[in-house]
Amino acid sequence: EGSGTSNGDIGLATSTDGINFYKSATNPILTHGGGIEPANIGTPSLYKENGTWYLFYHGWDYTDCRICVASGNSLTNLTKYGGNSIINTVSNTWESGTTGRRSAIFKEGSYYYMAYEGSTEAPYSTAYWSSGVARSTNKLDWTKYPNNPVISQLYGWGHDGPEMVKINNVYYLYVRQSVLTYGGTTSDRFRLE
């Protein structure tokens, strides 16, 4: 994102063994266009509940990147949420340019939770990045944690790309940490408990 030339859509590949994947004949299963996603969509994550699939993804309008959702009883027949984005950018904050790539959604009690990345304004390679948390009772209306971001911001990619997991009743948030070197940028993951 950020260049104005990276049009993208979302495809589907399936596997019976977790090793060999086959692209769906109906690809792409979700296309960009209109509303807040005329430039592209991407970074998909799936959640299924009571026979309904929820495909969470980013929608980019050439300026801001926001979290959106589409749902349906089949991954090849999804309908985009009419309210468009479910987690918006907020001017003059840690998430003024991006609310994007998010961890898989999970449910705890009556709430759904997600970790998501945020950045200041583009260009994204020089923006400040971090991760936050939000919760919802219906997967459409999300309340951001008031102490977001949950980890300090890093300049030029880093503390982003969150993955939240629960292991032995302990929640872990894994994020990317970029390190600038003379030869470029390298990335690694670390966790927060």
N, CA, C and O of each residue as an XYZ file, in Angstrom:
772
protein
N       0.822     -1.187      0.000
C       0.000      0.000      0.000
C       0.863      1.247      0.000
O       2.065      1.177      0.256
N       0.254      2.383     -0.286
C       0.980      3.626     -0.233
C       1.435      4.116     -1.599
O       1.707      5.307     -1.749
N       1.530      3.254     -2.594
C       2.015      3.664     -3.907
C       0.886      4.028     -4.854
O       1.120      4.712     -5.850
N      -0.320      3.593     -4.573
C      -1.439      3.868     -5.452
C      -1.518      2.913     -6.635
O      -2.355      3.098     -7.518
N      -0.659      1.891     -6.668
C      -0.649      0.988     -7.811
C      -0.867     -0.467     -7.419
O      -0.778     -1.342     -8.281
N      -1.145     -0.755     -6.164
C      -1.207     -2.159     -5.730
C      -2.637     -2.650     -5.582
O      -3.100     -2.901     -4.469
N      -3.347     -2.787     -6.719
C      -4.701     -3.324     -6.664
C      -4.651     -4.782     -6.261
O      -3.791     -5.529     -6.728
N      -5.572     -5.199     -5.390
C      -5.568     -6.583     -4.940
C      -6.930     -7.038     -4.490
O      -7.765     -6.237     -4.070
N      -7.149     -8.351     -4.582
C      -8.380     -8.983     -4.168
C      -8.029    -10.174     -3.282
O      -6.851    -10.416     -3.014
N      -9.037    -10.925     -2.821
C      -8.809    -12.044     -1.915
C      -9.229    -13.342     -2.590
O     -10.334    -13.453     -3.121
N      -8.327    -14.327     -2.562
C      -8.588    -15.639     -3.145
C      -8.709    -16.696     -2.063
O      -8.517    -16.416     -0.880
N      -9.029    -17.911     -2.478
C      -9.220    -19.026     -1.567
C      -8.445    -20.231     -2.072
O      -8.489    -20.565     -3.256
N      -7.732    -20.881     -1.151
C      -7.083    -22.158     -1.439
C      -7.455    -23.111     -0.309
O      -7.503    -22.706      0.852
N      -7.718    -24.370     -0.638
C      -8.123    -25.352      0.373
C      -7.192    -26.561      0.330
O      -6.502    -26.814     -0.658
N      -7.201    -27.305      1.457
C      -6.344    -28.475      1.576
C      -7.027    -29.515      2.446
O      -7.794    -29.168      3.344
N      -6.758    -30.769      2.192
C      -7.256    -31.849      3.049
C      -6.173    -32.336      4.000
O      -6.466    -33.051      4.958
N      -4.916    -31.954      3.744
C      -3.823    -32.423      4.595
C      -3.005    -31.299      5.229
O      -2.075    -31.582      5.984
N      -3.318    -30.038      4.948
C      -2.585    -28.915      5.506
C      -1.240    -28.676      4.838
O      -0.487    -27.805      5.272
N      -0.927    -29.423      3.805
C       0.352    -29.285      3.103
C       0.139    -28.900      1.640
O       0.747    -27.956      1.136
N      -0.724    -29.639      0.979
C      -1.007    -29.394     -0.435
C      -2.290    -28.585     -0.562
O      -3.361    -29.040     -0.161
N      -2.178    -27.375     -1.125
C      -3.325    -26.480     -1.257
C      -3.702    -26.314     -2.722
O      -2.847    -26.331     -3.607
N      -5.005    -26.153     -2.960
C      -5.517    -26.005     -4.304
C      -6.386    -24.757     -4.378
O      -7.285    -24.558     -3.561
N      -6.099    -23.912     -5.381
C      -6.848    -22.671     -5.555
C      -8.275    -22.967     -5.978
O      -8.531    -23.880     -6.763
N      -9.200    -22.180     -5.445
C     -10.606    -22.324     -5.794
C     -10.840    -21.892     -7.236
O     -10.211    -20.955     -7.730
N     -11.742    -22.582     -7.892
C     -12.102    -22.229     -9.264
C     -12.877    -20.924     -9.311
O     -13.007    -20.322    -10.377
N     -13.396    -20.476     -8.170
C     -14.191    -19.240     -8.134
C     -13.367    -18.037     -7.684
O     -13.942    -17.004     -7.340
N     -12.042    -18.139     -7.677
C     -11.198    -17.000     -7.270
C     -11.325    -15.850     -8.245
O     -11.490    -16.082     -9.443
N     -11.253    -14.613     -7.768
C     -11.186    -14.262     -6.358
C     -12.552    -14.412     -5.690
O     -13.590    -14.299     -6.342
N     -12.536    -14.668     -4.379
C     -13.806    -14.826     -3.669
C     -14.330    -13.486     -3.153
O     -15.502    -13.378     -2.793
N     -13.469    -12.462     -3.113
C     -13.883    -11.119     -2.706
C     -13.027    -10.118     -3.472
O     -11.804    -10.248     -3.516
N     -13.670     -9.113     -4.079
C     -12.941     -8.140     -4.883
C     -13.037     -6.742     -4.285
O     -13.990     -6.411     -3.578
N     -12.037     -5.940     -4.583
C     -12.013     -4.551     -4.111
C     -12.920     -3.703     -5.009
O     -13.361     -4.134     -6.074
N     -13.174     -2.499     -4.541
C     -13.924     -1.556     -5.361
C     -14.996     -0.842     -4.574
O     -15.684     -1.438     -3.745
N     -15.129      0.446     -4.846
C     -16.163      1.258     -4.224
C     -15.899      1.555     -2.763
O     -14.964      1.021     -2.166
N     -16.728      2.408     -2.194
C     -16.661      2.718     -0.769
C     -15.268      3.091     -0.310
O     -14.620      3.962     -0.890
N     -14.815      2.425      0.737
C     -13.502      2.730      1.293
C     -12.421      1.790      0.795
O     -11.333      1.748      1.369
N     -12.697      1.032     -0.264
C     -11.703      0.073     -0.750
C     -11.518      0.109     -2.267
O     -11.452     -0.947     -2.897
N     -11.432      1.310     -2.873
C     -11.238      1.355     -4.324
C      -9.840      0.912     -4.757
O      -9.657      0.510     -5.906
N      -8.852      0.976     -3.864
C      -7.473      0.628     -4.230
C      -7.228     -0.869     -4.122
O      -6.805     -1.499     -5.091
N      -7.493     -1.449     -2.942
C      -7.316     -2.885     -2.778
C      -7.908     -3.382     -1.480
O      -8.293     -2.604     -0.608
N      -7.971     -4.702     -1.373
C      -8.327     -5.380     -0.129
C      -7.289     -6.480      0.084
O      -6.643     -6.933     -0.861
N      -7.138     -6.906      1.349
C      -6.161     -7.958      1.604
C      -6.054     -8.302      3.073
O      -6.942     -7.978      3.861
N      -4.960     -8.962      3.443
C      -4.672     -9.466      4.791
C      -5.903    -10.121      5.426
O      -6.353     -9.693      6.488
N      -6.448    -11.156      4.780
C      -7.677    -11.779      5.281
C      -7.441    -12.658      6.512
O      -6.368    -13.236      6.686
N      -8.462    -12.743      7.356
C      -8.504    -13.731      8.441
C      -9.939    -14.221      8.555
O     -10.884    -13.463      8.336
N     -10.095    -15.496      8.900
C     -11.408    -16.141      8.912
C     -11.863    -16.488     10.320
O     -11.061    -16.787     11.204
N     -13.183    -16.438     10.499
C     -13.815    -16.889     11.735
C     -15.134    -17.528     11.331
O     -15.870    -16.962     10.523
N     -15.448    -18.701     11.880
C     -16.711    -19.370     11.558
C     -17.470    -19.631     12.844
O     -16.914    -20.113     13.831
N     -18.762    -19.297     12.811
C     -19.619    -19.522     13.974
C     -21.027    -19.836     13.499
O     -21.586    -19.123     12.664
N     -21.600    -20.915     14.039
C     -22.977    -21.315     13.717
C     -23.237    -21.392     12.215
O     -24.290    -20.969     11.740
N     -22.278    -21.930     11.476
C     -22.450    -22.124     10.036
C     -22.204    -20.896      9.189
O     -22.336    -20.964      7.967
N     -21.846    -19.767      9.802
C     -21.576    -18.545      9.045
C     -20.091    -18.235      9.082
O     -19.469    -18.249     10.144
N     -19.524    -17.951      7.903
C     -18.133    -17.529      7.775
C     -18.057    -16.014      7.877
O     -18.905    -15.306      7.334
N     -17.041    -15.518      8.572
C     -16.741    -14.089      8.654
C     -15.330    -13.904      8.119
O     -14.374    -14.449      8.672
N     -15.200    -13.142      7.052
C     -13.911    -12.856      6.457
C     -13.556    -11.411      6.799
O     -14.136    -10.470      6.258
N     -12.596    -11.253      7.704
C     -12.111     -9.930      8.090
C     -10.937     -9.594      7.179
O     -10.113    -10.461      6.887
N     -10.852     -8.340      6.726
C      -9.813     -7.943      5.774
C      -9.588     -6.442      5.862
O     -10.373     -5.731      6.489
N      -8.513     -5.952      5.235
C      -8.318     -4.508      5.168
C      -8.882     -3.993      3.846
O      -8.855     -4.684      2.827
N      -9.388     -2.777      3.887
C      -9.818     -2.069      2.689
C      -9.022     -0.777      2.605
O      -8.960     -0.018      3.572
N      -8.418     -0.529      1.463
C      -7.548      0.636      1.291
C      -8.102      1.568      0.226
O      -8.471      1.130     -0.864
N      -8.160      2.874      0.552
C      -8.724      3.869     -0.350
C      -7.658      4.779     -0.964
O      -7.979      5.892     -1.381
N      -6.428      4.347     -1.029
C      -5.266      5.082     -1.499
C      -4.723      6.052     -0.451
O      -3.651      6.622     -0.650
N      -5.433      6.253      0.656
C      -4.961      7.125      1.718
C      -4.921      6.382      3.043
O      -3.873      6.326      3.686
N      -6.039      5.813      3.461
C      -6.135      5.096      4.727
C      -6.484      3.633      4.492
O      -7.102      3.272      3.491
N      -6.076      2.811      5.434
C      -6.356      1.381      5.417
C      -7.242      1.093      6.634
O      -6.886      1.462      7.753
N      -8.399      0.435      6.428
C      -9.358      0.195      7.503
C      -9.783     -1.271      7.522
O      -9.685     -1.965      6.511
N     -10.257     -1.738      8.678
C     -10.698     -3.125      8.808
C     -12.159     -3.247      8.385
O     -13.014     -2.473      8.815
N     -12.422     -4.233      7.537
C     -13.758     -4.496      7.001
C     -14.110     -5.966      7.243
O     -13.270     -6.747      7.690
N     -15.363     -6.336      6.942
C     -15.788     -7.725      7.090
C     -16.824     -8.067      6.019
O     -17.630     -7.231      5.610
N     -16.773     -9.311      5.587
C     -17.804     -9.883      4.703
C     -18.222    -11.199      5.337
O     -17.426    -11.825      6.037
N     -19.455    -11.629      5.105
C     -19.920    -12.874      5.727
C     -20.834    -13.634      4.781
O     -21.357    -13.090      3.809
N     -21.008    -14.917      5.102
C     -21.906    -15.756      4.320
C     -21.800    -17.205      4.755
O     -20.905    -17.572      5.516
N     -22.723    -18.028      4.265
C     -22.727    -19.453      4.604
C     -21.702    -20.246      3.808
O     -21.453    -21.416      4.100
N     -21.110    -19.612      2.806
C     -20.100    -20.244      1.973
C     -18.988    -19.234      1.716
O     -19.252    -18.042      1.559
N     -17.735    -19.714      1.672
C     -16.622    -18.812      1.383
C     -16.618    -18.333     -0.055
O     -15.888    -17.399     -0.388
N     -17.408    -18.944     -0.907
C     -17.489    -18.501     -2.294
C     -18.744    -17.675     -2.557
O     -19.053    -17.363     -3.707
N     -19.463    -17.321     -1.500
C     -20.654    -16.485     -1.631
C     -20.753    -15.570     -0.411
O     -21.598    -15.766      0.463
N     -19.872    -14.564     -0.369
C     -19.797    -13.647      0.772
C     -20.413    -12.303      0.434
O     -20.365    -11.857     -0.713
N     -20.993    -11.656      1.443
C     -21.566    -10.323      1.287
C     -20.811     -9.367      2.196
O     -20.649     -9.620      3.390
N     -20.349     -8.255      1.610
C     -19.643     -7.249      2.403
C     -20.616     -6.567      3.347
O     -21.769     -6.313      2.999
N     -20.134     -6.276      4.543
C     -20.938     -5.555      5.538
C     -21.301     -4.188      4.975
O     -20.429     -3.447      4.521
N     -22.571     -3.858      5.005
C     -23.070     -2.608      4.440
C     -22.553     -1.363      5.119
O     -22.506     -0.301      4.499
N     -22.162     -1.463      6.382
C     -21.609     -0.314      7.089
C     -20.172     -0.044      6.719
O     -19.530      0.842      7.283
N     -19.657     -0.825      5.751
C     -18.287     -0.737      5.280
C     -17.308     -1.092      6.381
O     -17.317     -2.237      6.832
N     -16.460     -0.178      6.841
C     -15.423     -0.571      7.796
C     -16.014     -0.824      9.180
O     -17.025     -0.236      9.564
N     -15.351     -1.720      9.918
C     -15.773     -2.008     11.296
C     -14.802     -1.422     12.312
O     -15.169     -1.216     13.469
N     -13.562     -1.150     11.892
C     -12.607     -0.429     12.745
C     -11.944      0.625     11.873
O     -11.198      0.306     10.948
N     -12.226      1.876     12.179
C     -11.765      3.016     11.394
C     -10.456      3.589     11.908
O     -10.061      3.365     13.052
N      -9.798      4.331     11.035
C      -8.660      5.139     11.445
C      -9.186      6.338     12.236
O     -10.355      6.705     12.117
N      -8.314      6.945     13.043
C      -8.679      8.115     13.846
C      -7.598      9.174     13.645
O      -6.432      8.928     13.955
N      -7.965     10.340     13.135
C      -7.004     11.406     12.855
C      -6.177     11.761     14.078
O      -6.663     11.738     15.208
N      -4.924     12.090     13.827
C      -3.987     12.568     14.848
C      -3.786     11.603     16.001
O      -3.620     12.029     17.143
N      -3.799     10.296     15.713
C      -3.564      9.285     16.750
C      -2.554      8.269     16.220
O      -2.041      8.412     15.110
N      -2.281      7.264     17.008
C      -1.368      6.182     16.625
C      -1.909      5.380     15.448
O      -1.152      4.667     14.789
N      -3.233      5.489     15.171
C      -3.885      4.747     14.088
C      -4.546      5.685     13.085
O      -5.662      5.432     12.633
N      -3.848      6.775     12.737
C      -4.421      7.751     11.805
C      -4.305      7.327     10.342
O      -5.050      7.830      9.501
N      -3.380      6.404     10.019
C      -3.216      5.973      8.632
C      -3.666      4.554      8.371
O      -4.063      4.216      7.256
N      -3.604      3.704      9.420
C      -3.934      2.292      9.241
C      -4.643      1.723     10.456
O      -4.222      1.962     11.588
N      -5.698      0.984     10.240
C      -6.174     -0.065     11.133
C      -6.260     -1.267     10.215
O      -7.207     -1.407      9.441
N      -5.280     -2.119     10.308
C      -5.170     -3.160      9.302
C      -5.006     -4.549      9.855
O      -5.751     -4.979     10.736
N      -4.024     -5.247      9.329
C      -3.840     -6.669      9.609
C      -4.178     -6.997     11.052
O      -3.681     -6.372     11.988
N      -5.045     -8.001     11.205
C      -5.503     -8.349     12.539
C      -5.309     -9.823     12.786
O      -5.199    -10.633     11.865
N      -5.272    -10.142     14.073
C      -5.176    -11.538     14.473
C      -6.525    -12.204     14.255
O      -7.540    -11.528     14.093
N      -6.532    -13.521     14.252
C      -7.794    -14.248     14.167
C      -8.699    -13.823     15.318
O      -8.230    -13.574     16.429
N      -9.971    -13.743     15.049
C     -10.954    -13.356     16.060
C     -11.174    -14.538     16.998
O     -11.205    -15.685     16.553
N     -11.324    -14.269     18.276
C     -11.677    -15.347     19.198
C     -12.719    -14.850     20.183
O     -12.876    -13.645     20.379
N     -13.437    -15.790     20.809
C     -14.523    -15.452     21.715
C     -14.173    -15.894     23.124
O     -13.672    -16.997     23.345
N     -14.447    -15.013     24.065
C     -14.240    -15.273     25.491
C     -15.480    -14.747     26.201
O     -15.705    -13.537     26.229
N     -16.290    -15.640     26.778
C     -17.542    -15.206     27.392
C     -18.476    -14.670     26.325
O     -18.707    -15.332     25.314
N     -19.019    -13.471     26.541
C     -19.936    -12.882     25.561
C     -19.245    -11.904     24.602
O     -19.913    -11.231     23.817
N     -17.918    -11.826     24.662
C     -17.179    -10.891     23.809
C     -16.303    -11.606     22.790
O     -15.758    -12.679     23.050
N     -16.184    -10.983     21.626
C     -15.224    -11.367     20.607
C     -14.057    -10.391     20.726
O     -14.255     -9.204     20.987
N     -12.850    -10.896     20.535
C     -11.656    -10.060     20.648
C     -10.823    -10.163     19.388
O     -10.824    -11.190     18.709
N     -10.113     -9.092     19.083
C      -9.126     -9.112     18.011
C      -7.983     -8.184     18.383
O      -8.178     -7.165     19.045
N      -6.797     -8.553     17.949
C      -5.648     -7.655     17.988
C      -5.475     -7.152     16.559
O      -5.666     -7.909     15.607
N      -5.115     -5.882     16.404
C      -4.956     -5.319     15.067
C      -3.782     -4.347     15.050
O      -3.376     -3.820     16.086
N      -3.245     -4.121     13.849
C      -2.136     -3.184     13.722
C      -2.669     -1.802     13.391
O      -3.761     -1.653     12.843
N      -1.882     -0.803     13.732
C      -2.219      0.574     13.410
C      -0.959      1.340     13.070
O       0.134      0.991     13.516
N      -1.121      2.393     12.270
C       0.025      3.234     11.932
C      -0.416      4.683     11.799
O      -1.600      4.993     11.667
N       0.584      5.558     11.837
C       0.341      6.955     11.513
C       0.224      7.060      9.993
O       0.245      6.046      9.295
N       0.101      8.277      9.486
C      -0.148      8.496      8.058
C       0.944      7.929      7.152
O       2.098      7.782      7.557
N       0.550      7.615      5.913
C       1.488      7.164      4.880
C       2.481      8.299      4.573
O       2.166      9.459      4.836
N       3.670      7.998      4.024
C       4.049      6.695      3.499
C       4.291      5.698      4.620
O       4.907      6.021      5.636
N       3.795      4.473      4.420
C       3.803      3.482      5.483
C       5.197      3.004      5.867
O       5.408      2.563      6.997
N       6.148      3.086      4.947
C       7.509      2.649      5.272
C       8.198      3.582      6.261
O       9.201      3.207      6.869
N       7.670      4.794      6.426
C       8.260      5.728      7.391
C       7.266      6.134      8.477
O       7.550      7.025      9.278
N       6.123      5.495      8.505
C       5.127      5.775      9.545
C       5.560      5.123     10.857
O       6.522      4.355     10.890
N       4.851      5.431     11.921
C       5.052      4.775     13.211
C       3.992      3.703     13.355
O       2.813      3.966     13.118
N       4.395      2.477     13.748
C       3.517      1.319     13.787
C       3.394      0.770     15.198
O       4.312      0.904     16.007
N       2.250      0.149     15.489
C       2.043     -0.529     16.765
C       0.847     -1.461     16.622
O       0.350     -1.680     15.517
N       0.388     -2.011     17.748
C      -0.764     -2.909     17.756
C      -1.710     -2.541     18.888
O      -1.288     -2.050     19.935
N      -2.995     -2.788     18.660
C      -4.020     -2.520     19.653
C      -4.978     -3.695     19.756
O      -4.834     -4.694     19.051
N      -5.950     -3.565     20.636
C      -6.935     -4.611     20.886
C      -8.326     -3.980     20.856
O      -8.508     -2.837     21.273
N      -9.302     -4.736     20.360
C     -10.698     -4.296     20.350
C     -11.592     -5.474     20.698
O     -11.196     -6.631     20.556
N     -12.816     -5.167     21.159
C     -13.765     -6.237     21.459
C     -15.154     -5.852     20.960
O     -15.453     -4.681     20.729
N     -16.001     -6.889     20.801
C     -17.328     -6.713     20.236
C     -18.263     -7.779     20.794
O     -17.818     -8.846     21.217
N     -19.553     -7.486     20.794
C     -20.535     -8.506     21.162
C     -21.204     -9.119     19.929
O     -21.929    -10.108     20.038
N     -20.952     -8.513     18.730
C     -21.649     -8.993     17.535
C     -20.764     -9.112     16.282
O     -21.284     -9.413     15.208
N     -19.479     -8.891     16.383
C     -18.511     -8.971     15.295
C     -18.620     -7.816     14.298
O     -17.885     -7.797     13.310
N     -19.510     -6.858     14.527
C     -19.656     -5.709     13.634
C     -19.352     -4.385     14.332
O     -18.749     -3.493     13.736
N     -19.763     -4.255     15.580
C     -19.550     -3.025     16.347
C     -18.434     -3.277     17.354
O     -18.616     -4.017     18.320
N     -17.275     -2.655     17.122
C     -16.074     -2.914     17.911
C     -15.731     -1.725     18.790
O     -15.822     -0.574     18.361
N     -15.338     -2.009     20.021
C     -14.879     -0.991     20.960
C     -13.381     -1.180     21.158
O     -12.923     -2.258     21.537
N     -12.637     -0.133     20.900
C     -11.188     -0.197     21.049
C     -10.804     -0.087     22.524
O     -11.428      0.655     23.283
N      -9.784     -0.824     22.915
C      -9.243     -0.748     24.267
C      -8.759      0.679     24.501
O      -7.989      1.200     23.694
N      -9.194      1.335     25.599
C      -8.865      2.745     25.793
C      -7.376      3.029     25.982
O      -6.945      4.170     25.818
N      -6.579      2.007     26.326
C      -5.138      2.216     26.506
C      -4.325      1.768     25.298
O      -3.123      1.526     25.413
N      -4.983      1.655     24.120
C      -4.249      1.362     22.886
C      -3.311      2.515     22.572
O      -3.616      3.657     22.915
N      -2.184      2.252     21.933
C      -1.673      0.956     21.552
C      -1.151      0.201     22.767
O      -0.741      0.813     23.753
N      -1.166     -1.125     22.699
C      -0.770     -1.938     23.846
C       0.739     -2.143     23.922
O       1.244     -2.739     24.874
N       1.446     -1.655     22.930
C       2.914     -1.717     22.905
C       3.393     -0.432     22.240
O       2.667      0.155     21.437
N       4.598      0.008     22.560
C       5.101      1.270     22.029
C       5.168      1.245     20.512
O       5.259      0.181     19.899
N       5.123      2.435     19.911
C       5.198      2.553     18.465
C       6.647      2.434     18.001
O       7.576      2.839     18.699
N       6.816      1.870     16.810
C       8.132      1.790     16.177
C       8.071      2.517     14.847
O       7.049      2.485     14.162
N       9.144      3.162     14.489
C       9.260      3.890     13.231
C       9.586      2.929     12.095
O      10.491      2.104     12.224
N       8.860      3.025     10.987
C       9.179      2.272      9.784
C       8.992      0.778      9.889
O       9.964      0.049      9.691
N       7.831      0.279     10.181
C       7.432     -1.118     10.332
C       7.956     -1.670     11.653
O       9.137     -1.534     11.973
N       7.084     -2.277     12.395
C       7.471     -2.922     13.638
C       6.399     -2.765     14.689
O       5.624     -1.809     14.658
N       6.350     -3.703     15.621
C       5.309     -3.787     16.643
C       3.941     -3.880     15.982
O       2.928     -3.473     16.551
N       3.933     -4.423     14.773
C       2.706     -4.573     13.996
C       2.524     -6.050     13.650
O       3.236     -6.903     14.178
N       1.580     -6.351     12.773
C       1.323     -7.737     12.370
C       0.993     -8.632     13.552
O       1.582     -9.705     13.677
N       0.065     -8.230     14.435
C      -0.164     -8.976     15.678
C      -0.850    -10.326     15.480
O      -1.665    -10.511     14.577
N      -0.495    -11.245     16.345
C      -1.180    -12.532     16.470
C      -1.433    -12.765     17.952
O      -0.489    -12.779     18.741
N      -2.680    -12.948     18.339
C      -3.031    -13.177     19.735
C      -3.469    -14.628     19.888
O      -4.320    -15.109     19.140
N      -2.881    -15.323     20.866
C      -3.232    -16.717     21.124
C      -3.377    -16.923     22.625
O      -2.817    -16.180     23.432
N      -4.140    -17.949     22.977
C      -4.327    -18.327     24.377
C      -3.757    -19.727     24.562
O      -4.170    -20.675     23.893
N      -2.794    -19.842     25.487
C      -2.161    -21.114     25.779
C      -2.198    -21.318     27.290
O      -1.672    -20.497     28.041
N      -2.822    -22.416     27.739
C      -2.935    -22.707     29.177
C      -3.487    -21.520     29.966
O      -2.960    -21.160     31.019
N      -4.567    -20.913     29.436
C      -5.256    -19.785     30.062
C      -4.415    -18.525     30.194
O      -4.743    -17.648     30.992
N      -3.345    -18.419     29.430
C      -2.536    -17.203     29.372
C      -2.612    -16.673     27.948
O      -2.432    -17.429     26.993
N      -2.881    -15.366     27.797
C      -2.940    -14.744     26.478
C      -1.559    -14.224     26.102
O      -0.861    -13.616     26.913
N      -1.183    -14.479     24.853
C       0.083    -14.008     24.317
C      -0.199    -13.162     23.086
O      -1.037    -13.521     22.259
N       0.493    -12.051     22.965
C       0.401    -11.213     21.784
C       1.772    -11.215     21.128
O       2.740    -10.691     21.680
N       1.842    -11.813     19.938
C       3.080    -11.831     19.177
C       3.025    -10.711     18.152
O       2.026    -10.566     17.447
N       4.077     -9.925     18.059
C       4.147     -8.836     17.087
C       5.483     -8.899     16.370
O       6.428     -9.536     16.834
N       5.542     -8.231     15.239
C       6.785     -8.146     14.469
C       7.650     -7.039     15.070
O       7.147     -5.991     15.474
N       8.931     -7.286     15.120
C       9.865     -6.246     15.536
C      10.882     -6.092     14.434
O      11.636     -7.021     14.145
N      10.912     -4.929     13.813
C      11.880     -4.676     12.748
C      13.114     -4.025     13.335
O      13.038     -3.203     14.248
N      14.245     -4.413     12.788
C      15.512     -3.852     13.220
C      16.196     -3.276     11.994
O      16.435     -3.991     11.020
N      16.515     -1.976     12.034
C      17.201     -1.353     10.911
C      18.672     -1.729     10.965
O      19.320     -1.588     12.003
N      19.197     -2.208      9.843
C      20.610     -2.568      9.743
C      21.218     -1.828      8.563
O      20.502     -1.181      7.798
N      22.528     -1.918      8.409
C      23.180     -1.265      7.274
C      22.723     -1.843      5.949
O      22.714     -1.142      4.937
N      22.342     -3.115      5.942
C      21.912     -3.753      4.709
C      20.424     -3.640      4.452
O      19.954     -4.115      3.418
N      19.658     -3.029      5.352
C      18.213     -2.915      5.176
C      17.491     -3.163      6.478
O      17.968     -2.773      7.544
N      16.342     -3.810      6.399
C      15.515     -4.070      7.567
C      15.325     -5.562      7.732
O      15.047     -6.265      6.760
N      15.474     -6.054      8.956
C      15.163     -7.448      9.244
C      14.016     -7.487     10.226
O      13.788     -6.522     10.956
N      13.287     -8.592     10.254
C      12.128     -8.711     11.130
C      12.252     -9.938     11.996
O      12.880    -10.922     11.606
N      11.658     -9.884     13.169
C      11.589    -11.004     14.067
C      10.281    -10.884     14.834
O       9.640     -9.834     14.780
N       9.872    -11.914     15.535
C       8.658    -11.876     16.341
C       9.038    -11.946     17.798
O      10.022    -12.595     18.153
N       8.268    -11.286     18.655
C       8.423    -11.457     20.078
C       7.042    -11.415     20.707
O       6.071    -11.040     20.049
N       6.947    -11.795     21.973
C       5.625    -11.908     22.573
C       5.489    -11.027     23.802
O       6.467    -10.684     24.467
N       4.248    -10.674     24.077
C       3.852     -9.973     25.296
C       2.906    -10.879     26.047
O       2.124    -11.589     25.414
N       2.939    -10.888     27.353
C       1.990    -11.676     28.133
C       1.104    -10.734     28.916
O       0.223    -11.183     29.650
